[in-house]
């Protein structure tokens, strides 16, 4: 079973130090919190309401596959 890893991860960051990775499901980014899972557009509003923001970071698990990899 092959699973394509995105090159970058989107992370919900909060002022109190909490960080939660936004996962890629069904061709859309989803953010899961205690309330449930949201598409990214709805998650942005929810995260901002909680005083948070989104950061994009390189995915440490991503392995580029090319001719020699």
C-alpha positions as CSV (number, residue, x, y, z in Angstrom):
1,X,0.0,0.0,0.0
2,X,1.6,3.2,-1.1
3,X,0.8,6.5,0.4
4,X,2.0,9.8,-1.0
5,X,3.5,12.1,1.6
6,X,3.1,15.8,1.0
7,X,6.4,17.7,0.8
8,X,5.3,20.2,3.4
9,X,3.0,19.9,6.5
10,X,0.5,22.5,7.6
11,X,0.5,23.0,11.4
12,X,-2.0,24.7,13.6
13,X,-0.1,26.7,16.2
14,X,-1.4,28.3,19.3
15,X,0.0,30.9,21.7
16,X,0.1,28.5,24.6
17,X,2.6,26.3,22.6
18,X,0.1,23.7,21.3
19,X,0.8,22.5,17.8
20,X,-1.4,20.2,15.7
21,X,-0.6,18.9,12.2
22,X,-3.3,19.4,9.6
23,X,-3.6,16.2,7.7
24,X,-4.3,15.6,4.0
25,X,-7.4,13.5,3.5
26,X,-9.6,13.0,0.4
27,X,-7.8,15.6,-1.7
28,X,-8.3,18.3,0.9
29,X,-6.5,19.4,4.1
30,X,-8.3,18.5,7.3
31,X,-7.8,19.7,10.8
32,X,-9.1,17.5,13.6
33,X,-9.7,18.9,17.0
34,X,-11.9,17.9,19.9
35,X,-14.9,19.3,18.0
36,X,-14.3,17.0,15.0
37,X,-12.7,17.4,11.5
38,X,-13.0,20.3,9.2
39,X,-11.9,21.2,5.7
40,X,-9.0,23.7,5.8
41,X,-11.2,26.7,4.9
42,X,-13.5,26.1,7.9
43,X,-10.6,25.1,10.1
44,X,-8.8,28.4,9.4
45,X,-11.8,30.2,10.9
46,X,-11.9,27.9,13.9
47,X,-8.2,28.0,14.5
48,X,-8.2,31.9,14.4
49,X,-11.1,32.0,16.8
50,X,-9.0,30.1,19.2
51,X,-6.2,32.6,18.8
52,X,-4.1,30.4,16.6
53,X,-2.4,30.5,13.2
54,X,-1.2,28.2,10.4
55,X,2.5,27.4,9.7
56,X,3.9,25.5,6.8
57,X,6.9,23.3,7.6
58,X,9.0,20.8,5.6
59,X,7.8,17.2,6.2
60,X,10.6,15.3,7.8
61,X,9.1,12.0,6.6
62,X,9.0,13.0,2.9
63,X,11.4,11.0,0.7
64,X,11.8,12.3,-2.8
65,X,11.7,9.6,-5.4
66,X,13.5,10.1,-8.7
67,X,15.5,8.3,-11.2
68,X,18.2,7.5,-8.8
69,X,16.1,7.3,-5.6
